[in-house]
Amino acid sequence: MRIPFILAMLGMAASPSLAQEAEPIDVKELQEGAAALFMPIPAEPIPLPNPEGAESVPLDANKIELGKKLFFDPRMSASQLISCQTCHNVGLGGVDQLPTSIGHGWQKGPRNAPTMLNAVFNIAQFWDGRAPDLAEQAKGPLQASVEMNNTPERLLETLQSMPAYVEEFETAFPGSNDPVSFENFAVAIEQFEATLITPNSPFDQFLAGDLEAMNEQQVAGLQAFIDTGCVGCHYGVNLGGESYHPFGVVERPGGSILPEGDKGRFAVTATADDEYVFRAAPLRNVALTAPYFHSGAVWDLDEAVQIMSSSQVGTVLTDEQADDIVAFLGALTGEQPRIEHPVLPPRSETTPAPVSMVQ
């Protein structure tokens, strides 16, 4: 979807005059227009898309429970200090609230950790879209030297050393010739992460027809969000995460926000047109996930909105418009997952010892 198509569909000008006096908002008409652009988060987790066929992959209770344990278990890292939860904290909107994450040996990662909440709805994972699904994404941080610094071989040695984990893999993957495998490790985490959705936000209620679910300023913010072109990149169920765009379509931000050394999707495709191209950030729960952008350079949501408006669509927002859009973005905060921390299998005499993070 592109900005001109969306705006034309709604009968709006691509570059509205910011000086003209705002007309009263027809809330019902706005709701109907929004329903054509966005979709609510489903009330319950849905089956996973199947990259190998048309039929979706059902969620399985045994895989989900195993994946939850693996997600929270720091022994999946070489140091046995870092888990998936470390950088994607379920209680913090699915992020660690750091500019870039701290990994093995106290190294700083290259990019801000995106939220895993509602990540199942994204077209691909990571800022550059290099992982097609959550299972493939789960393999990356585990092997990255600046993150968990582990290897598939050492991971499997760790898992196989704990009888309780071996039994759970056999239960979750019945009939498998090799239940405790790196692939099944990733699939189990994917199944758990697919349950981490945040339905029933005020915006979801609005999309479902409750015209009073959002307050007056949030409604005005939705109107401004559409009118000023934000919807050109941030649409669909996750309000983003479905397309790739250059960061700086109209005006490239400064080096602190767009570091020169990070060329985004170019590292995946080696195509010149993909230099400084990134997946559009999903905006669900964005009020909880500061700092912003792949660089994690901006802590204030109002500032982030202003930067995106001027850099991506060439619009200078009024203070009122920016405040209204920020209020609308607050209406995207849904019901947060309540996950009971699992009791993890005990180590055995053959479980590998931690690798020191201190050299």
Stockholm file with secondary structure:
# STOCKHOLM 1.0

chainA/1-359         MRIPFILAMLGMAASPSLAQEAEPIDVKELQEGAAALFMPIPAEPIPLPNPEGAESVPLDANKIELGKKLFFDPRMSASQLISCQTCHNVGLGGVDQLPTSIGHGWQKGPRNAPTMLNAVFNIAQFWDGRAPDLAEQAKGPLQASVEMNNTPERLLETLQSMPAYVEEFETAFPGSNDPVSFENFAVAIEQFEATLITPNSPFDQFLAGDLEAMNEQQVAGLQAFIDTGCVGCHYGVNLGGESYHPFGVVERPGGSILPEGDKGRFAVTATADDEYVFRAAPLRNVALTAPYFHSGAVWDLDEAVQIMSSSQVGTVLTDEQADDIVAFLGALTGEQPRIEHPVLPPRSETTPAPVSMVQ
#=GR chainA/1-359 SS CCHHHHHHHTTCCSSCCSSSCCCCCCHHHHHHHHHHHBCCCCSSCCCBCCTTSSSCBCCCHHHHHHHHHHHHCGGGSSSSCCCHHHHSBGGGTTBCCSSSCBCGGGCBCSSCCCCCTTGGGSSSBSTTCCBSSHHHHHHHHHHCTTTTCCCHHHHHHHHHTCHHHHHHHHHHSTTCSSSSCHHHHHHHHHHHHTTCCCCCCHHHHHHTTCTTSSCHHHHHHHHHHHHTTGGGTSCBTTTSSSCEEETTSSSCCCTTTSCTTCCBTHHHHCCGGGTTEEECCCCTTGGGSCSBTTTTCBCCHHHHHHHHIIIIICCCCCHHHHHHHHHHHHTTCCCCCCCCCCCCCCCCTTSCCCCCSCC
#=GC SS_cons         CCHHHHHHHTTCCSSCCSSSCCCCCCHHHHHHHHHHHBCCCCSSCCCBCCTTSSSCBCCCHHHHHHHHHHHHCGGGSSSSCCCHHHHSBGGGTTBCCSSSCBCGGGCBCSSCCCCCTTGGGSSSBSTTCCBSSHHHHHHHHHHCTTTTCCCHHHHHHHHHTCHHHHHHHHHHSTTCSSSSCHHHHHHHHHHHHTTCCCCCCHHHHHHTTCTTSSCHHHHHHHHHHHHTTGGGTSCBTTTSSSCEEETTSSSCCCTTTSCTTCCBTHHHHCCGGGTTEEECCCCTTGGGSCSBTTTTCBCCHHHHHHHHIIIIICCCCCHHHHHHHHHHHHTTCCCCCCCCCCCCCCCCTTSCCCCCSCC
//
